[in-house]
Each structure stands twice: as C-alpha cells, then as structure tokens.
Amino acid sequence: MFEQWATRIKEWTAEKVGIELTAEQVAQFCLYGDLLLEWNQKMNLTSIVDPAEIIIKHFIDSLTAKDYLRGKKLADIGTGAGFPGIPLKIAQPDLQLFLIDSLKKRLDFLREVVLKLGLEEVEIIHARAEELGRNKKYRAGFEIATSRAVARLPVLLEYAIPLLQVNGLFIAMKGSQGDAEIEEAREALLQLKAEVETVKKISLGSEAEYRTLIVIRKVAPTPEKYPRRPGIQVKNPL
C-alpha cells in the first residue's frame, strides 16, 4: 500500500524537515508503514490508519528530533510502535538504537520491523525504563534518549536522565503544552541534575498538531536514589 506514497514520503520529508531520503530509505519507510497497518489489525499500535496521516504524524513527526541528535547511542523510552526511534534510525543508519518498552507484544512487532527493514545495531529491550535506570549495564550508558507521548515531563525525566551519560541529551517530544510541562518539571530538573537547553516549537502543517521539542542536557551524575521504584514516579512526581 505505501509504495504508492513513496514520492510523497520523499517530497514531504524534504519539505517539512529538510531531510533528503535515499531510494532505499523511502523503501524502508514504505515497508514500515505496511507492517504497521498489518500488525495494527491484531493489536493496538496506532489509532492513525490513513497513510498520509501516518507519514506526517508518525514518520515525519519523529524526524523532527534528528537535528538534535548528538552522538550515536540512543535509548528510545516507551517506544511503542517504534516512534521516534525507527524513523530516526532509517534517516541516520549509524545510530546504535535501543528500543525500550514494557509491553512484549509491541516488541514482537518491532523485531519483525527490524528484521524486514534490515536494520543493524538495534537492541530491543523488554523493561520499564525506571528498572533499566538501576541496571549497571544501562545506567549512564547513553548519549541520547528520546521519548514521544509517554508521560508528563517530571515523570519522563526520572525515566530518562539516569540512563544518560553526563552531557547527554534527552529529547522530549511534546504537544502544545510543552511550556507548562517545563514549569512542572523545575524540581525534577534540579533533583536529577539536568537543564533545559533548547525549546523548539514545530508546525508540520494544518494536518498535524502543534508540537514542542524540549531538549534537556544532563549536567552532573544522577543521585543514586534515582530512579525510584517503579510506579512512584507517576504517583508522586518530583
């Protein structure tokens, strides 16, 4: 189905985010779209099923983070159907991508996507981010973390910041309430040793919602007590 959208994928990506995709990358996006719709019939991966909307609201929206990637080792927290991690990996093949989600069924889908698209250096991790942040193998192990539509910013920060190296960047992809979430997160930023570096407002046109990219830098090691036990972040945000 998505093959007939190949030209638009290439044109819209260049027009809206300034990324020139190769023929191979366009073909990978087409196959990703087909797999997404196929698997969506048996599990809830996305409420968006129109190909044009998938291209704008999932693929291109994910790619708005590309300009802020610094380094190559990326943790995509609560990746769901692979957003923004898989589109970023397609657009920047040298990324070392770690797709993190707590729902095994989603990870089965992602394994097929990675296999069918021929993506290398991708690790799929079945875990909660707050558990991973206490795992010595992953704590302070990433240069970049991303998250899209997972939780409010104070909660997200406790998931993401422990995973980052000092000077690593967390890219939080938020909607129109991004500024309000930054205000909510002042104490979390202080406690977790992180600072807001950049806030960018994004519009992908009338067919997509208003977006805010919040880029946060980890400025010092995370105190040992964070992240707290799973579930506390939501019940009692910093």
Long-range contacts (C-beta under 8 A, 24 or more apart in sequence): 1-33, 1-34, 1-37, 1-51, 2-29, 2-30, 2-31, 2-32, 2-33, 2-34, 2-51, 3-30, 5-30, 5-33, 5-51, 5-52, 5-55, 6-30, 8-52, 8-55, 9-55, 9-59, 12-55, 12-56, 12-60, 13-59, 13-60, 13-63, 16-56, 16-60, 16-204, 16-205, 17-60, 17-63, 17-64, 17-66, 19-63, 19-66, 19-91, 21-91, 25-90, 25-91, 28-90, 28-117, 28-118, 28-119, 29-55, 29-59, 29-87, 29-90, 31-116, 31-117, 32-59, 32-82, 32-86, 32-87, 32-90, 32-113, 32-117, 33-59, 35-109, 35-112, 35-113, 35-116, 36-81, 39-109, 39-112, 43-105, 43-106, 43-109, 45-80, 45-81, 45-106, 45-109, 46-81, 52-207, 53-207, 56-204, 56-205, 56-207, 56-208, 57-204, 57-207, 57-208, 57-209, 58-83, 58-87, 59-87, 60-87, 60-204, 61-148, 61-173, 61-204, 61-208, 61-211, 62-86, 62-87, 62-88, 62-148, 62-173, 63-87, 63-88, 63-91, 64-173, 64-202, 64-204, 64-211, 64-213, 65-146, 65-171, 65-173, 65-213, 66-91, 66-92, 68-169, 68-171, 68-198, 68-213, 68-215, 69-95, 69-144, 69-171, 70-143, 70-144, 70-169, 71-143, 71-144, 71-168, 71-169, 72-96, 72-143, 73-98, 73-141, 73-142, 73-143, 73-144, 74-98, 74-142, 74-143, 74-144, 74-145, 74-146, 75-100, 75-138, 75-142, 75-144, 75-145, 75-146, 75-160, 75-163, 76-100, 76-145, 76-146, 76-147, 77-129, 77-145, 77-146, 77-147, 77-150, 77-156, 77-159, 77-160, 77-163, 78-102, 78-129, 78-147, 78-148, 78-150, 78-151, 78-159, 79-106, 79-110, 80-106, 80-148, 80-149, 81-106, 81-109, 81-110, 82-109, 82-110, 82-113, 83-148, 84-146, 84-148, 84-173, 85-146, 86-110, 86-113, 86-117, 86-119, 88-146, 89-119, 89-122, 90-117, 90-119, 93-119, 93-120, 94-121, 95-121, 96-121, 96-123, 97-121, 97-122, 97-123, 98-122, 98-123, 98-124, 98-125, 98-138, 98-142, 99-123, 99-124, 99-125, 100-125, 100-127, 100-129, 100-132, 101-125, 101-126, 102-126, 102-127, 102-128, 128-230, 129-159, 129-160, 129-163, 129-227, 130-158, 130-159, 130-227, 130-228, 130-229, 130-230, 130-233, 131-230, 132-163, 133-158, 133-159, 133-162, 133-163, 133-222, 133-226, 133-227, 134-162, 134-227, 138-163, 139-163, 139-222, 140-164, 140-165, 140-166, 140-221, 140-222, 141-165, 142-168, 143-168, 143-169, 144-168, 144-169, 144-170, 144-171, 145-169, 145-170, 145-171, 146-170, 146-171, 146-172, 146-173, 147-171, 147-172, 147-173, 148-173, 149-173, 149-175, 151-233, 151-234, 152-181, 152-184, 152-237, 153-181, 153-182, 153-184, 153-185, 153-188, 153-214, 154-181, 154-184, 154-185, 154-187, 154-188, 154-233, 154-237, 154-238, 155-233, 155-234, 155-237, 157-185, 157-188, 157-189, 157-192, 157-194, 157-216, 157-238, 158-188, 158-192, 158-226, 158-227, 158-228, 158-233, 158-237, 158-238, 159-227, 159-233, 160-216, 161-192, 161-193, 161-194, 161-216, 161-218, 161-222, 161-226, 162-192, 162-222, 162-226, 162-227, 164-218, 165-218, 166-218, 166-219, 166-220, 166-221, 167-217, 167-218, 167-219, 168-217, 168-218, 169-197, 169-215, 169-216, 169-217, 169-218, 170-194, 170-215, 170-216, 170-217, 170-218, 171-213, 171-214, 171-215, 171-216, 172-213, 172-214, 172-215, 172-216, 173-211, 173-213, 174-211, 174-212, 174-213, 174-214, 175-209, 175-210, 175-211, 175-212, 176-209, 176-210, 176-211, 176-212, 177-212, 178-211, 178-212, 178-213, 178-214, 179-212, 181-214, 182-214, 184-237, 185-238, 187-238, 188-237, 188-238, 189-216, 191-223, 191-226, 191-238, 192-218, 192-222, 192-223, 192-226, 192-238, 193-218, 193-219, 193-220, 193-221, 193-222, 193-223, 194-218, 194-219, 195-219
